Amino acid sequence: MNAYKTYITIEDPKQLVLSDLPFKAGQRVEVIILTDENQRVTLAEELKKLFKEIQGIHADNPLTDEEIAAEIEAYRQGE
């Protein structure tokens, strides 16, 4: 299956107009519509959820300044 990708802006939510397509008259095609906004919103929500989870882990087991300094030093030494 060949793929053709284009971006358009919806002007009328009741119809979608595609023009200048590289297909022959009568050729059968599959149409999938994806919105950028929903993907961004979904990713942002997942990221917020991950941040809250990470913050919760830290709240249950906080690191001391000494532990943080030791981890930084170990990283710098390649450990």
Secondary structure as UniProt FT lines:
FT   TURN            13..14
FT   TURN            25..26
FT   HELIX           36..60
FT   HELIX           65..76
FT   TURN            77..78
//
